[in-house]
């Protein structure tokens, strides 16, 4: 007896924000009208928990809980149930909860569903049902609105685990628990409950398998079964085939299942859904397909991953081995293919090592000519490791399994495999490879300081046996230090290395391709160090060589290096080309782990080129793929790009949302670069909305010299924004302090816009007799560099300057050019500034919908709020408004907060601008109507 961990009840619902919003919307509406919802999810995902949350959250009236009742033969009709519920809702709205409605007998389910359909919105009854989706939802519930529950995201599952255990689980144990649970809360609870406190803290080895038959059956609510022996064999065969599935759905080829069942049950007879041959297809004499299964084309799968695992784990051992043997022998198994070898290994008796089977599995998994996904190769390597007796070879195979899991975009699977690979007896080369993979995992989804140390250790362990791989590990360690903004660590990691020796390729390499990769790593390292040391003249040649060498390559890792080097050089076209080719290569190879990084480089290249809509498109896809691959650090970079793209548009809420999400991960994982980009985005949004003081305060922390200066690769890019904000805020001296460093950066040529931006900064700070020429020079440089957004910003500042110098005709031309440029690149918030300046000159520019949009927004206000808004826009203080309207100052404060929230403004200046725009639009419309009326009066035309 080892004892069990006492699992305390989780103190809050983790995740489920979308589902809770749907429930909250129904609950909030119940005082006015009724509603109904159906919660559907596989066993263990928390349907009951959400029902309980809804019941606790409902305060407007009583909560009733419906059940099938003790007498199976006594049923209320739908009419009787409706009468009862309507009577209960006379005094107050009622919430009715029916958990696990799929367990009710058919007549009761029919009457319950009929009552739900007959409910009127005037009844003030909310009906909340839950059903398990491991089987098809009954047809009686088909017309109800459904809220689906999915497995928890990795971060939410980790928070739940910490809540259950008070955070005492050892890191390796924590990783294995999260991987085994696969986002299922009930399974996670059952796994924690199984472990003793010593096992949970890592003081004793974990039991194996961790998710055994008992744990899975507990989470699934029992052992799934079929109505007949044939149905049970079909369920087990599909479950066993899913163990070696090549896809994420753990589905099975129907032909393979059919052939395996023939071998398993050679006697004649029709199996469920199998037909007379037996074949999976329609047949009047066949049993229906078990409800747990779905047949889509020629693929069979379980509706619930948890039920599939439970069916496989709870089957008798001899029967499970027989099924795997039948799958291995089936002709559709492919003979000697990886899938057949896996099934053969699972058909072996007992847990004893099987060296021959292990060697064959590992050799086939390593053979690139064998068609198989990274996911399947990871499964094969892991199984080979389980069958290997020698500790060093076992560690090597677990490491190979982890590498394939990472390439498949499954870091949650890679981490436990790397933990299993830890073996002090393993050679340095094996340990170094494992440490390299661990560091790469943390670089994408963990504290980058930890990643840096792991990668340095990997480089030292690999140095003797595999110098090329050691150099790649050292360069990855520099990437980690770069992400952390640790310039000394980055320079130390990039310290001069021995000369490249191309005549000694790494063991097991493919010769020329490996030599080309080693040369790319070497040149990237040399160029990156020269750039960081400020020796800009020595950085161009090696980084340019990286870009040129990759033009003939097709390995995604090498192409990613090419894109990174091009970004360092400011060659955005080469960066876009390298990123696009890396993306295509990663997708073609099925390397899901590399897709988010390729999209990241593409997004950065578009951003540097001023193509914000394209950057946003790549970043949105990159964010989705990064979250799907469990790469929170990469996701934070994509969120920072999205914030920068949104900062030029009229989307302050989107900027705030992306900035908050990026900073949340950046602060926890030490991502200084992502944090600096997010802060720049927030400041640029402030500057665009006419808040230069806020922008200067934010950017001052980022760009001004001192120990708190922002990331060394980002602060220079933000200097032009800071200079503009600082000048507008009256901080000219602070603006001048950063121009010397920025001039050096512009001279290097790594940023195509920097020369024009430098001229613009000098114009902002120059006396009147020099500013005119500097603005013109800046616009000329913009014409050479391209980019609508930056050129439009310079034209806007020049137009403002000309207007203040009472040169209206010239100002109108520059401001019109700025407005056209902003509209062309979708910079709505900056276009609004250009329109305001043109109106101040007496022009009346109108963008599509601008005349109607602003008055419509004011239409959201109540009459009292509108009166207060107009007086504040005219410059009245809150006290003056209160005296005018005969109300208290507190009442004015209250209404003004509502006004700011309704209109999305944050200052009285913004409010004045919006009210002024609305009134001018209304005046213009009134004048147009008057002209139209006069025309009709003269001509006799009818409206």
KAMO-V658923 format. One record per residue. SS is DSSP state (helix for helix, strand for strand, loop for the rest). OMEGA is omega in whole degrees, 0 to 359 (NA if undefined). Layout:
{{SS,OMEGA} {SS,OMEGA}}
This chain:
{{loop,179} {loop,183} {loop,181} {loop,174} {loop,175} {loop,184} {loop,179} {loop,181} {loop,178} {loop,187} {loop,180} {loop,175} {loop,182} {loop,182} {loop,176} {loop,182} {helix,180} {helix,180} {helix,180} {helix,176} {helix,179} {helix,178} {helix,181} {helix,179} {helix,179} {helix,181} {helix,182} {helix,183} {helix,186} {loop,177} {loop,181} {loop,182} {loop,183} {loop,179} {strand,179} {strand,179} {strand,177} {strand,175} {strand,181} {strand,178} {strand,180} {loop,180} {loop,174} {loop,184} {loop,172} {loop,177} {helix,180} {helix,179} {helix,179} {helix,176} {helix,178} {helix,177} {helix,180} {helix,181} {helix,179} {helix,184} {helix,184} {loop,184} {loop,188} {loop,182} {loop,182} {loop,176} {strand,178} {strand,179} {strand,180} {loop,173} {loop,183} {loop,179} {loop,184} {loop,183} {loop,184} {loop,183} {loop,183} {loop,182} {loop,169} {loop,172} {loop,179} {helix,180} {helix,179} {helix,179} {helix,179} {helix,179} {helix,180} {helix,182} {helix,179} {helix,177} {helix,180} {helix,184} {loop,181} {loop,184} {loop,184} {loop,177} {loop,185} {strand,171} {strand,181} {strand,182} {strand,176} {strand,183} {loop,177} {loop,181} {helix,179} {helix,180} {helix,179} {loop,177} {loop,189} {helix,179} {helix,180} {helix,178} {helix,182} {helix,181} {helix,178} {helix,181} {helix,179} {helix,177} {helix,179} {helix,181} {helix,183} {helix,179} {loop,177} {loop,177} {helix,179} {helix,186} {helix,182} {loop,176} {strand,175} {strand,182} {strand,183} {strand,182} {strand,172} {strand,177} {strand,176} {strand,182} {loop,175} {loop,170} {loop,178} {loop,177} {loop,185} {loop,182} {helix,180} {helix,180} {helix,191} {loop,185} {loop,178} {loop,175} {loop,188} {strand,170} {strand,184} {strand,174} {loop,177} {loop,174} {loop,179} {loop,172} {loop,184} {helix,181} {helix,179} {helix,177} {helix,178} {helix,178} {helix,177} {helix,179} {helix,178} {helix,178} {helix,182} {helix,189} {helix,186} {loop,175} {loop,184} {loop,183} {loop,176} {loop,183} {helix,181} {helix,178} {helix,180} {helix,180} {helix,182} {helix,177} {helix,181} {helix,179} {helix,182} {helix,184} {helix,179} {loop,176} {loop,180} {loop,185} {helix,182} {helix,178} {helix,177} {helix,178} {helix,181} {helix,179} {helix,179} {helix,181} {helix,183} {helix,187} {loop,172} {loop,177} {helix,179} {helix,178} {helix,181} {helix,181} {loop,178} {loop,181} {loop,178} {loop,180} {loop,178} {loop,175} {loop,179} {loop,353} {loop,183} {loop,177} {loop,182} {loop,185} {helix,182} {helix,180} {helix,181} {helix,179} {helix,177} {helix,181} {helix,182} {helix,181} {loop,179} {loop,181} {loop,179} {loop,180} {loop,179} {loop,184} {loop,183} {loop,178} {helix,178} {helix,180} {helix,180} {helix,177} {helix,178} {helix,178} {helix,182} {helix,181} {helix,178} {helix,178} {helix,180} {helix,178} {helix,179} {helix,178} {helix,180} {loop,182} {loop,179} {loop,184} {loop,183} {loop,183} {loop,184} {loop,180} {loop,185} {strand,175} {strand,184} {helix,178} {helix,177} {helix,179} {helix,180} {helix,181} {helix,179} {helix,179} {helix,176} {helix,181} {helix,182} {helix,181} {loop,184} {loop,182} {loop,179} {loop,180} {loop,182} {loop,173} {strand,182} {strand,176} {loop,188} {loop,181} {strand,188} {loop,188} {loop,336} {loop,179} {loop,182} {loop,181} {loop,183} {loop,178} {loop,184} {loop,184} {loop,184} {loop,172} {strand,176} {loop,178} {loop,178} {loop,185} {loop,180} {loop,187} {strand,174} {strand,175} {strand,180} {strand,184} {loop,178} {loop,181} {strand,176} {strand,176} {strand,173} {strand,175} {loop,183} {loop,176} {helix,180} {helix,179} {helix,177} {helix,179} {helix,182} {helix,178} {helix,182} {helix,186} {helix,185} {helix,178} {loop,176} {loop,187} {helix,182} {helix,179} {helix,178} {helix,178} {helix,179} {helix,179} {helix,179} {helix,178} {helix,178} {helix,178} {helix,179} {helix,183} {helix,184} {loop,181} {helix,180} {helix,177} {helix,174} {loop,177} {loop,185} {loop,181} {loop,186} {helix,181} {helix,180} {helix,179} {helix,178} {helix,179} {helix,178} {helix,181} {helix,180} {helix,178} {loop,181} {loop,179} {loop,171} {loop,183} {loop,185} {loop,177} {loop,178} {loop,188} {helix,183} {helix,179} {helix,180} {helix,181} {helix,181} {helix,178} {helix,182} {helix,180} {helix,180} {helix,178} {helix,181} {helix,183} {loop,181} {loop,179} {loop,179} {loop,180} {loop,179} {loop,178} {loop,175} {helix,180} {helix,181} {helix,178} {helix,177} {helix,178} {helix,182} {helix,179} {helix,180} {helix,178} {helix,176} {helix,178} {helix,179} {helix,183} {loop,184} {loop,181} {loop,183} {loop,185} {helix,182} {helix,180} {helix,177} {helix,178} {helix,180} {helix,182} {helix,174} {helix,178} {helix,178} {helix,177} {helix,179} {helix,179} {helix,179} {helix,178} {helix,177} {helix,179} {helix,177} {loop,181} {loop,182} {loop,180} {helix,179} {helix,175} {helix,182} {helix,185} {helix,177} {helix,178} {helix,177} {helix,176} {helix,178} {helix,182} {loop,181} {loop,180} {loop,182} {loop,181} {loop,182} {loop,178} {loop,180} {helix,182} {helix,180} {helix,180} {helix,179} {helix,178} {helix,179} {helix,180} {helix,176} {helix,179} {helix,178} {helix,179} {helix,179} {helix,177} {helix,180} {helix,179} {helix,181} {helix,188} {helix,179} {loop,177} {loop,185} {helix,173} {helix,176} {helix,178} {helix,180} {helix,181} {helix,179} {helix,182} {helix,174} {helix,177} {helix,178} {helix,181} {helix,180} {helix,180} {helix,183} {helix,190} {loop,185} {loop,187} {loop,186} {loop,184} {helix,181} {helix,179} {helix,177} {helix,178} {helix,177} {helix,178} {helix,179} {helix,178} {helix,176} {helix,176} {helix,176} {helix,175} {helix,180} {helix,178} {helix,176} {helix,180} {helix,180} {helix,183} {loop,182} {loop,184} {helix,178} {helix,179} {helix,179} {helix,179} {helix,179} {helix,180} {helix,181} {loop,180} {loop,183} {loop,180} {loop,177} {loop,179} {loop,181} {loop,180} {loop,184} {loop,183} {loop,180} {loop,180} {loop,181} {loop,178} {loop,178} {loop,182} {loop,181} {loop,171} {loop,186} {helix,181} {helix,179} {helix,179} {helix,178} {helix,178} {helix,180} {helix,179} {helix,178} {helix,179} {helix,181} {helix,182} {helix,179} {helix,181} {helix,181} {helix,181} {helix,180} {helix,179} {helix,179} {helix,179} {helix,182} {helix,178} {loop,181} {loop,177} {loop,189} {helix,180} {helix,182} {helix,183} {helix,188} {helix,186} {helix,181} {helix,178} {helix,176} {helix,177} {helix,177} {helix,180} {helix,182} {helix,182} {helix,185} {helix,182} {helix,180} {helix,182} {loop,178} {loop,177} {loop,185} {helix,180} {helix,179} {helix,179} {helix,176} {helix,176} {helix,178} {helix,179} {helix,180} {helix,180} {helix,179} {helix,177} {helix,178} {helix,180} {helix,183} {loop,179} {loop,188} {helix,178} {helix,177} {helix,178} {helix,178} {helix,180} {helix,179} {helix,179} {helix,180} {helix,179} {helix,177} {helix,179} {helix,180} {helix,181} {helix,179} {helix,179} {helix,181} {helix,180} {helix,183} {loop,181} {loop,185} {helix,182} {helix,184} {helix,181} {helix,181} {helix,180} {helix,176} {helix,178} {helix,177} {helix,180} {helix,176} {helix,180} {helix,179} {helix,181} {helix,178} {helix,180} {helix,180} {helix,179} {loop,180} {loop,179} {loop,187} {helix,178} {helix,178} {helix,177} {helix,180} {helix,180} {helix,180} {helix,182} {helix,178} {helix,177} {helix,178} {helix,178} {helix,179} {helix,182} {helix,179} {helix,178} {helix,179} {helix,180} {loop,179} {loop,182} {loop,184} {helix,179} {helix,177} {helix,178} {helix,179} {helix,177} {helix,178} {helix,177} {helix,178} {helix,177} {helix,179} {helix,178} {helix,179} {helix,179} {helix,181} {helix,184} {loop,178} {loop,181} {loop,180} {loop,183} {loop,181} {helix,179} {helix,179} {helix,177} {helix,182} {helix,181} {helix,181} {helix,179} {helix,181} {helix,181} {helix,179} {helix,181} {helix,179} {helix,178} {helix,183} {helix,181} {helix,182} {helix,184} {helix,176} {loop,183} {loop,184} {helix,181} {helix,179} {helix,179} {helix,180} {helix,178} {helix,179} {helix,179} {helix,176} {helix,179} {helix,180} {helix,180} {helix,180} {helix,175} {helix,176} {helix,182} {helix,180} {helix,182} {loop,174} {loop,178} {loop,185} {helix,180} {helix,178} {helix,181} {helix,180} {helix,178} {helix,180} {helix,186} {helix,177} {helix,177} {helix,186} {helix,191} {helix,184} {loop,181} {loop,180} {loop,183} {loop,181} {loop,182} {loop,184} {loop,185} {loop,187} {loop,179} {loop,186} {loop,191} {helix,179} {helix,180} {helix,183} {helix,183} {helix,181} {helix,177} {helix,181} {helix,181} {helix,179} {helix,181} {helix,182} {helix,179} {helix,179} {helix,180} {loop,179} {loop,181} {loop,185} {helix,182} {helix,176} {helix,180} {helix,181} {helix,184} {helix,186} {loop,187} {helix,180} {helix,178} {helix,181} {helix,177} {helix,177} {helix,179} {helix,180} {helix,180} {helix,180} {helix,177} {loop,181} {loop,178} {loop,185} {loop,182} {loop,191} {helix,182} {helix,179} {helix,179} {helix,179} {helix,178} {helix,178} {helix,178} {helix,177} {helix,179} {helix,179} {helix,184} {helix,187} {loop,171} {loop,188} {helix,185} {helix,180} {helix,188} {helix,183} {helix,182} {helix,180} {helix,177} {helix,179} {helix,178} {helix,179} {helix,180} {helix,176} {helix,179} {helix,175} {helix,179} {helix,178} {helix,186} {helix,185} {loop,179} {loop,184} {helix,191} {helix,183} {helix,178} {helix,179} {helix,178} {helix,178} {helix,178} {helix,178} {helix,180} {helix,178} {helix,179} {helix,177} {helix,181} {helix,179} {helix,180} {helix,179} {helix,179} {loop,178} {loop,175} {loop,191} {helix,183} {helix,178} {helix,181} {helix,182} {helix,179} {helix,181} {helix,181} {helix,176} {helix,176} {helix,179} {helix,180} {helix,179} {helix,180} {helix,179} {helix,180} {helix,181} {helix,182} {helix,175} {loop,182} {loop,187} {helix,184} {helix,178} {helix,175} {helix,179} {helix,176} {helix,180} {helix,179} {helix,179} {helix,180} {helix,178} {helix,177} {helix,179} {helix,177} {loop,181} {loop,176} {loop,181} {loop,180} {loop,178} {loop,172} {loop,181} {loop,176} {loop,184} {helix,182} {helix,183} {helix,188} {helix,184} {helix,174} {helix,179} {helix,179} {helix,176} {helix,178} {loop,177} {loop,186} {loop,172} {loop,179} {helix,180} {helix,179} {helix,180} {helix,178} {helix,180} {helix,181} {helix,182} {helix,180} {helix,177} {helix,179} {helix,178} {loop,176} {loop,182} {loop,174} {loop,179} {helix,180} {helix,179} {helix,178} {helix,181} {helix,179} {helix,181} {helix,185} {helix,179} {loop,177} {loop,180} {loop,176} {helix,178} {helix,178} {helix,178} {helix,178} {helix,182} {helix,182} {helix,181} {helix,175} {helix,177} {helix,179} {helix,181} {helix,181} {helix,183} {helix,184} {helix,179} {loop,179} {loop,183} {loop,180} {loop,178} {helix,178} {helix,178} {helix,178} {helix,179} {helix,179} {helix,183} {helix,179} {helix,179} {helix,178} {helix,181} {helix,182} {helix,178} {helix,179} {helix,179} {helix,178} {helix,179} {helix,179} {helix,179} {helix,179} {helix,179} {helix,179} {helix,180} {helix,178} {helix,180} {helix,179} {helix,178} {helix,178} {helix,180} {helix,180} {helix,181} {helix,186} {helix,183} {loop,180} {loop,179} {loop,178} {loop,NA}}
